[in-house]
Amino acid sequence: MSDLKERLEQLDVSLFDAIPSQTTTDDRRSLLAIQSAVGRILPNYVYLEIGSHLGGSILPHLRDDLCSKIYSIDKRPLIQPDERGVNFGYPENSTERMLELLAKVSPTDKIHTIDGETGTLERSLIDEKPNLCFIDGEHTDAATKVDFEFCLDVLERDGGIIFHDAYVIYNAISDCIATVKKKGLNFKAYALPSVVFVIEIGDFPIHRNQNMQQLLLDNHKSYLFSLEQNDGYRRFTTSVPIKYLWKLAIKLGGKF
Ligand SMILES: C[S@@+](CC[C@H](N)C(=O)[O-])C[C@H]1O[C@@H](n2cnc3c(N)ncnc32)[C@H](O)[C@@H]1O
């Protein structure tokens, strides 16, 4: 077994170490389990990512010889809107900086970067169908749905689409699942710790992998982490004077 394969199977999160990534340790374990499970199904695979920032979530795929091509789509805004109601800053956000950081770890020839957003991109730019897509761009429901439609259009018939920060863009995920159902596609959808959400499309049974089974059993982590992240909204709603306004609204016939 190659060193990398072994480290992937052990969910060795130090595979992320060289570049900062906006992911928790549990997210990293989930992402490595997915990558390792994909490698068990396919002799080689194509990875597409929307939202790459410094390249942290690209890194394990760049290191992996089974990954033959990586598409990185990033609009590179300096500030991005977010469903949590605040804008997040990305100073000095650039593709050049990302490639420089990644090149310090591994040759970057297999990375194809696209500066832009999926809403305005021609599908034909993706000339090799990805087997695995990762959506981690603008964290709004509207942008996530557009990203998902793009992924669904370019994905191999059987493949996986994964989302990060599921507790932020859960309304979009719900709509994406409705879209998949409406199209009559076979699918499986599930959450992994901390905030990774997976939709398997067609016959892409990465959930059967042993590491994935363990993470699925650990789904209390994703459930509780998500609720805890959103608990501030409940505390706000039940605080004085909001709770009195709320009670009044209910009295006046409002529905919540
Ligand atoms: C949360 S960061 C990605 C983090 C990265 N995946 C990681 O784990 O290290 C979000 C990225 O999305 C990019 N972005 C923002 N809006 C976008 C859009 N509409 N389309 C594509 N990318 C976008 C930003 O430039 C930023 O690099």
The ligand as an ORCA input file, in Angstrom:
! r2SCAN-3c Opt
* xyz 0 1
  C     -14.759     29.243      2.593
  S     -13.619     29.728      1.360
  C     -13.090     28.196      0.672
  C     -12.213     27.438      1.603
  C     -11.534     26.242      0.997
  N     -12.454     25.341      0.353
  C     -10.785     25.519      2.083
  O     -11.318     24.604      2.708
  O      -9.645     25.890      2.329
  C     -14.688     30.378      0.152
  C     -14.070     30.664     -1.188
  O     -15.157     30.884     -2.085
  C     -14.789     31.864     -3.013
  N     -16.033     32.455     -3.562
  C     -16.804     33.437     -3.056
  N     -17.886     33.646     -3.810
  C     -17.814     32.767     -4.829
  C     -18.642     32.477     -5.944
  N     -19.793     33.130     -6.163
  N     -18.245     31.507     -6.796
  C     -17.078     30.838     -6.578
  N     -16.266     31.051     -5.547
  C     -16.624     32.010     -4.680
  C     -13.931     32.837     -2.216
  O     -13.042     33.523     -3.074
  C     -13.196     31.910     -1.263
  O     -11.937     31.570     -1.816
*
